[in-house]
Amino acid sequence: MTPITQSEINKAAWGACDTFRGVVDPSIYKDYVLTMLFLKYVSDVWKDHKASYAAHYPDSPELVAAMMERETFKLPETASFDALHGRRHEPGNGERIDKALHAIEEANGSKLRDVFQDISFNSNKLGDEEQKNDILRHLLEDFAKTALDLRPSRVGNLDIIGGAYEYLISRFAATAGKKAGEFYTPAEVSELMARLVDPQPGDDICDPTCGSASLLMKCGRLIREGGSKAYALFGQEAIGSTWALAKMNLFLHGEENHQIEWGDTIRNPKLRTSDDMLRHFDVVVANPPFSLDKWGVESAEADKFARFRRGIPPKTKGDYAFILHMIETLKPKTGRMAVVVPHGVLFRGSSEGKIRHKLIEDNLLDAVIGLPEKLFFGTGIPSAILVFRKDKADDSVLFVDASREFVAGTNQNALDMTLIEKIVATHQTRQTVEKYAYRATLAEIIENDFNLNIPRYVDTFEEEEEIDLMAVRAERMKLKGEMAELEDRMEGYLQELGY
């Protein structure tokens, strides 16, 4: 069997989007393509396992059926991709696919409960009945191509599918403008944040605005790279279709030890203990929506979890609502967190200034890291990562200005591994580096009235070279002489020509 590469699968999966282009907006069709990739993969795994049992027990179809019943994932016969593909020329593709997804949900109980309830292939978003049937026939045909034969016996390991899923999510994010931030944090930013919080075996890791779970999985992957699978992932996501993406994403990456809840983290935090208190975690990471309007100020004062005892954020800017929630969910001794924020969080006054004052006074702020502009999909504004810790060794805060070092792109800038390593190493050593990092004492921050604007601490001013005025004058006189000579020659030529 010819082995297939990650890039071939990525290319084929992205090619399946051609069916929708020009007919349906990418922000809508992304859910259809990603769900179909999921369905195709689980169908191919099922088919592979069945073929393997059939080869072992060629004369006992009953035994093969019994073995399939013991599989951890169940796929009803009529819900498989092949069954749907076989009937693609008949009317009712949308209804058949929806019924298949609901059958898969029911057969797999807690694993996939409600995952497909926010997506309907029978929706009029895909056009009238005839157009919809046609589009879905093409989609089924695209995924039936040899390049998207995703059987484990052909693709080798699970991550090649997870990789394709991540690839599609990142491509959709790149074309979805502002909406992209809802479901995707660029891979290199996830890598940086995960490295800053340094997840360890045994850690409980949470992202309260988890999107498609890419940041959570990056933290898990760091632990796995160290040879351990002892960790648990937790998350909450407010948007139903994005929550479904997270569940499918985790499933495709083989992440079994996870709990992802659907709901508004500020108004209704769902990750709670048996006695209805907020659950605590060793690591908390998030890329929350920037300056969210209508974040839930009306219920903040009576918050039963006392998340806003340091102050209530302004009603039109929810940045500190997410920060305060995250702080409250950190374990008392091991808790550490990293959160992406817009720069206004560092210096805005009023209630935000008071909250910032208290967080610094409580010695929770560990580092402020300025990032380059245009790193995130949907916004060109520069941002920063705030790192908080419960176990700080002293009351200093490290400031890093990494805003001027990036890999430039046409619409998007990026960080490469060299730049990530530099930021992480600077954070670990906590030493002042000229024009790049500064370790500020609490006294210095108080002197700056708790303003965390990075240029107050990291001086990146480049002195201009002194100008030698006499040399400039001499050069000017020389040029003036050459100009006069040229004028004389030109006049001579014109006279020769009779002008």
C-alpha positions, 0 to 999 in steps of 0.5 A: 500500500502506498504511504501518504504524507500529511501534506497530501491529505491536507491538500485533498481536504482543502480541495474538498472546499471547492464544492462550496466556494462561491456558493456558501461563505467560508464561515458557514461551510467550514463546519460542513467540511470539518464534520465530513472529515470527522465522519470519513475518518471514524468510518475508515477506522471502523472499516479497517478494524472490521477488515482486520477481524474478518481476516482473522476469523474468515469463517465466523461473521458472528464472531466478527460482529461480536468483536465490533460490538466491543470497540470503544467507538460504535458506528451504526451500519447505515451511518457510515460514510460508505453508506451515505456515499452509496446513496449520493445520487438519490434525493435527500442527502442532507436529511440522510447525513443529519440522521447518520450524525444523530445515530453516531451521537446516540451510539456513543453516549457521553463521548459525542453527546450533542456534538452535532446538534448545531450543524445541519446538512439539511439546512437551507444555508446550502440553497434550495433542495436541488442545489443542496443535494448537488453540493452534498453529492460533490462533497461525498465524492470529494471525500471518497477520493483515494487521497482521503482514504484515512484507514489507519492501515494506510495513514499509519498514525492518528496524528495525521488526521488530527494534523489535517483537522488542525490544518483546515481550522487554520486555513479557515481562520485565515479566510474568516476575518474577524470571526477567526479569533473565536475558534483559533489561536495561531499554532506558534502563539499556542506553543509560546503560551504552553512553554511559558506555563511549562505543563508537567505530568499530573497537571490539570490544564484548563482553557476557559475560552477554549475555541477549537481546543488547539491551545489546550492540546498544545499543553498536553502535547508538551507533556506527551513529548516528555514521555507522559500521558498523565494529565487532564484537559478541561475547557469551556466554550460559549459558541455551540458550533465551536464547542463541537469543533473542540470535541471532534478535534480532541477525539481525532487527536486521541485525547481521551482524558478531557472535559469540555463544557458548552456555555458562557464562562463568565455568566455560567462557569460550568467547571465546578466541584461536587460542592458547587465551587469553581474547580481549580487547575495547575495550568490555565491558558486562554486567548479570550475575545479582546475587550468584549462588550456585554460580557455580563457586568449585570451579574458580576456584583452578585457573583457567587464565586467572588471572582470580582472581589478585586473590582468589577471591569467596565461593562463594555470591556470584558478583558479583566472579567476573564483574567479575574475568572482565571486567577480564581481557578488557579490552584493555591500552590502550583497555579500558573496562567498565561492570557493574551490581552490587548495593550489597553489592559496594561495601562487603562485607568478607572476600574481596570486600573484598580484591579491591576493595582490589586493583582500586582499588590497580591504578587500574582503578576509574573511577566508582561510580554509584548508581541508583534502586531498582526499575529492573530487572525481578524485583528492587526492590533499588537497584543501582550501575554500576561503570565501570573503565578501563585508561587512567585519567588519574589515580587519582581515582574519581568517585562519583555518587548518581543514586538519588533522580532517576527517573520513578516507575511503579507497579511499575517506576521508569525513567530518562528521557533528561534524567537519563541525560544528566545522569549522562553529563555528570557522568561526563565532567566528573568534577567534584564537584557538591553533593549529587550527585557527588564526585571522591574521591582515592585517599587518601580511599578508603584512609582509608575502608578501600576501602569504596565505599559512596556516602554516605561520599563524596556527602553528600545530607543535607538540613538541616531548617529551624530551628523558631522555638519562640516562633512555634510557641507563639504559634500554639498559644495562638491555636488554644487561644483559638479552641477555647475560643470554639468550646466556649462557642458549642457550649454555648449551642446545646445549652442552646437545644435543651434539652440 
